[in-house]
Amino acid sequence: MAVITFLPSRKTLQVRPGTTVLGAAGKARVPIQVRCGGNASCLMCKIVVAPEHAAGLAPLTKNEQLKLGSLQESGYRLGCQAKITGDVTVSIPEDPLKSAIRRQLERQREEENGI
């Protein structure tokens, strides 16, 4: 068994090697956006893996390499394609819509407080 840790939630789960990060996220109830059903066509399931944890995932598939382009150099992987091979820690980027709402709320708070 392998252990996957999801950041920022810090949820951990034991999974069988060969499980995709997206599959593990579903079992751990860690939300990862996806529209294509895990076929690497929507690119919504991007995750980030620090170089020191990359050994816990199988090498990038050709499909991932094509879809991610230069993003792979920054540690991005597709959760639907990245298969777990050992203990790994992955970061789930903030949803763009949530990020925009959070920034707007922060601006409103700053304006209210006269900052």
N, C-alpha and C positions, 0 to 999 in steps of 0.2 A: 504494500500500500504506500501511497505518497500523500503528503500533506500539502494542501494549497492554502495560502493565506491571502485574503483580499483586503486591500487598503482602499480607502481610509477606514472602512468599517471594522477591520481587524478580525473578521470572521474567519475561522479555519474549518477545514473539512478534510477527512481522509477519503481518497478516491483510488480507484484502480488505475494503474498506468495505462495510458491510451485514451483516457477520458479527455474531452476537450475542456478548455477553460469555461466556455459558455455552458456546457453541460454541468460542470461542477458548480458554477454560479447559480444555476437553476436549483440544484439540490440544496445549496446553502442559503437560498433566498436572497441572493445578492443581485440586484437589478442591473442587467446589461441590456441596453437597447439593441433590438434586432428587428428587421423587417423582412429579410429574405429567407427566414427559416434556417439559417446557418449554412447558406450556400456561397458565402464570400462575395455576394454581389451588392449589398447595400453599404458596406463599410461602417456600419453603425456600432459594431461590437469591438471597436478598437480598445486595447488594453495597453498598459505600459509595463515593461519588465526591465528592472535594473540589470546592468551587465553581470553583476555578481549572482543573480538568480536565474540567468538565462539557461544554465545547464539543466534546470528542472523542466525544460520544455524541449520537445523535439525540434530539430532545425526547421526554419521557415520552409513552407511548401512553395512550389513555383507559383501557385495561385496567389499566395500572400505576397511574394516578391513583386509580382506584377501589379497587384492592387495597391500595395503600400508605397511603392517607389522609395523616395528618399526618407519617408517617415520611419522605415525600419532602422535607419542609422540612429534614431533617437530612442530606440527600444520599443517601438510600437509593434504590436502583433494583432492579429484578428482572433478574437476569442473563440470564434466558431471553427477555426482551423488549427489553432495552437493546441497540441496534445501534450498532456502532462506525462513526464517520464520519471520525475523525482520530486522531492520537496521544492516548492516554488512559492514566491511571493509576487503578486501582481497588483498593480494599481489600476483602479477603475476611474478614468477621467470623469470630471463633472459633466453632466448633461448640458449641452449648450443653452437650452432654454432655461434650465435652472440657474445657470451661471448668469445669464442676462437679467433674470428676475432678481437674483441676489445683488448684483451690481446696482440695479435701479433702486432697490430698497436701501442699500448703503448710502447712495447719493441723497435719497430723501431724508434719512436720519441725519446726515451731515448738514443738510440745509436747515432742518428743524433745530439743530443744536448750534447753528451759526458758525459752523466750521468752514 
